Amino acid sequence: MNDKARKVPSSLPQASRNEIGAIGEAAAKNYLEQQGCRIVERNWRCRSGEIDLVVVPPEPAYTLVFVEVRTRRASGRFGTAAESVDYRKQRQVRAVAQVYLHQHGGADQNLRFDVVAVTVDRQLQIKELEWIQGAF
């Protein structure tokens, strides 16, 4: 085996997709709380899927926000975090939101679907966080 073919051990953290997602979700939760949002649910699940966060923002009043959090590495080859919320994912989040509303009420509240796009660097530190209100 020549030197070029050898793998060099990395001192950088090796994280799974789930671990990277958890880092992004924690960052999104903390950020939204700093912006005055009240977290109602975190990782709410049903048969149809999962909603990362359900929050009530400080304004406008009587709004329930379903938040999809997407986290990507800065050097990722698969596009940005925001770009990964495609039509299929939007449809799934809306379907799960319908189940949530059926179980918890909320017909008298305005609804909004937001995206929090998080980018982490090679050391898994938050490089960028973007809150896209009314994303879909």
Residue pairs with C-beta under 8 A, 6 or more apart in sequence:
12 122
12 123
13 123
13 124
15 23
15 124
20 71
20 73
20 120
20 124
21 69
21 71
23 71
23 118
23 120
23 124
23 126
24 69
24 70
24 71
24 81
24 116
24 118
24 120
25 42
25 43
25 52
25 53
25 69
25 71
27 118
27 126
27 129
28 52
28 53
28 67
28 69
28 116
28 118
28 129
28 131
29 39
29 42
29 53
31 116
31 129
31 131
32 39
32 53
32 55
32 67
32 116
32 131
33 39
35 57
35 58
35 131
36 57
36 58
37 55
37 56
37 57
37 58
37 65
38 55
38 56
39 53
39 54
39 55
40 54
40 55
40 56
40 64
41 51
41 53
41 54
41 100
42 52
42 53
42 54
43 50
43 51
43 52
44 50
44 51
44 54
44 96
44 100
46 96
46 99
46 100
46 103
47 99
48 92
48 95
48 96
48 99
49 92
49 93
49 95
49 96
50 96
51 66
51 67
51 68
51 93
51 96
51 97
51 100
52 67
52 68
52 69
53 65
53 66
53 67
53 69
53 116
54 64
54 65
54 66
54 67
54 100
55 64
55 65
55 67
56 63
56 64
56 65
57 63
57 65
60 110
62 108
62 109
62 110
63 109
63 110
63 111
63 112
64 106
64 109
64 110
64 111
64 112
65 111
65 112
65 113
65 114
65 133
66 93
66 96
66 97
66 100
66 111
66 112
66 113
66 114
67 113
67 114
67 115
67 116
68 85
68 89
68 93
68 113
68 114
68 115
68 116
68 135
69 115
69 116
69 118
70 81
70 82
70 84
70 85
70 115
70 116
70 117
70 118
71 81
71 118
71 119
71 120
72 78
72 79
72 80
72 81
72 84
72 117
72 118
72 119
72 120
73 119
73 120
73 121
73 122
74 119
74 120
74 121
74 122
74 127
74 128
75 122
78 84
80 117
80 119
81 117
81 118
81 119
81 130
82 115
82 117
82 130
82 132
82 135
85 115
85 135
85 136
90 113
90 136
93 113
93 136
94 113
97 111
97 113
100 106
101 107
101 111
112 133
112 134
113 134
113 135
113 136
114 131
114 132
114 133
114 134
114 135
115 131
115 132
115 135
115 136
116 129
116 130
116 131
116 132
117 128
117 129
117 130
117 132
118 126
118 128
118 129
118 130
119 126
119 127
119 128
119 129
120 126
120 127
121 127
